[in-house]
């Protein structure tokens, strides 16, 4: 939800195309993006800050997000 451009006031049409039952994504350049009539909930600067933060969090090693205890199950003799 945070990455959505809907909160910037934009509406995007034609994200997918269907041919013979196969659905394919349309490239960013071919999509129709227009300013909607609904109220904006965030500014473009806030959106950029959110996107940078999401990108930064995505670069973390997946193992660092999990709760892993490497020494669990070991016995002390």
C-alpha positions as CSV (number, residue, x, y, z in Angstrom):
1,X,0.0,0.0,0.0
2,X,2.8,2.4,0.7
3,X,4.3,2.1,-2.8
4,X,1.0,2.8,-4.5
5,X,0.7,5.9,-6.6
6,X,-3.0,6.1,-5.9
7,X,-2.2,8.0,-2.8
8,X,-0.4,10.6,-4.9
9,X,-3.7,11.2,-6.8
10,X,-2.9,9.2,-9.9
11,X,-4.9,6.4,-11.5
12,X,-3.3,3.9,-13.8
13,X,-5.2,2.1,-16.6
14,X,-4.2,-0.8,-18.8
15,X,-1.7,-2.5,-16.5
16,X,-2.5,-5.9,-18.1
17,X,-3.5,-7.1,-21.5
18,X,-5.2,-10.4,-22.3
19,X,-4.6,-12.4,-25.5
20,X,-6.3,-15.8,-26.0
21,X,-6.7,-16.3,-22.3
22,X,-3.1,-15.4,-21.5
23,X,-2.6,-12.3,-19.3
24,X,0.5,-10.2,-19.8
25,X,1.8,-7.1,-18.1
26,X,2.0,-3.9,-20.1
27,X,5.2,-1.9,-19.9
28,X,5.3,1.3,-17.9
29,X,5.5,3.4,-21.0
30,X,2.4,2.0,-22.5
31,X,0.2,2.4,-19.4
32,X,-2.3,5.2,-19.2
33,X,-1.6,7.3,-16.1
34,X,-4.0,10.2,-15.3
35,X,-4.6,12.5,-12.4
36,X,-7.7,11.4,-10.5
37,X,-10.3,13.4,-8.8
38,X,-9.7,12.0,-5.4
39,X,-7.7,13.7,-2.6
40,X,-3.9,13.3,-2.4
41,X,-2.8,11.6,0.8
42,X,0.9,12.2,0.4
43,X,3.3,14.5,-1.5
44,X,5.8,13.3,-4.2
45,X,8.6,14.0,-1.7
46,X,7.1,11.7,0.9
47,X,6.5,9.1,-1.8
48,X,10.2,9.2,-2.8
49,X,11.3,8.9,0.8
50,X,9.0,5.9,1.3
51,X,10.3,4.2,-1.9
52,X,13.9,4.8,-0.8
53,X,13.2,3.3,2.6
54,X,11.5,0.2,1.0
55,X,14.4,-0.2,-1.3
56,X,16.9,0.0,1.5
57,X,14.9,-2.6,3.5
58,X,14.7,-4.9,0.5
59,X,18.5,-5.1,0.2
60,X,18.9,-6.8,3.6
61,X,19.9,-10.4,3.6
62,X,16.7,-12.6,4.0
63,X,18.4,-14.5,6.9
64,X,18.8,-11.2,8.8
65,X,15.0,-10.7,8.8
66,X,14.3,-14.1,10.2
67,X,14.5,-15.0,13.8
68,X,17.4,-17.5,13.6
69,X,19.2,-18.8,16.6
70,X,22.2,-20.7,15.2
71,X,23.2,-22.3,18.5
72,X,19.7,-23.6,19.4
73,X,19.6,-27.4,19.8
74,X,23.3,-27.7,20.9
75,X,24.0,-29.3,24.2
76,X,26.6,-28.3,26.7
77,X,28.5,-31.3,28.0
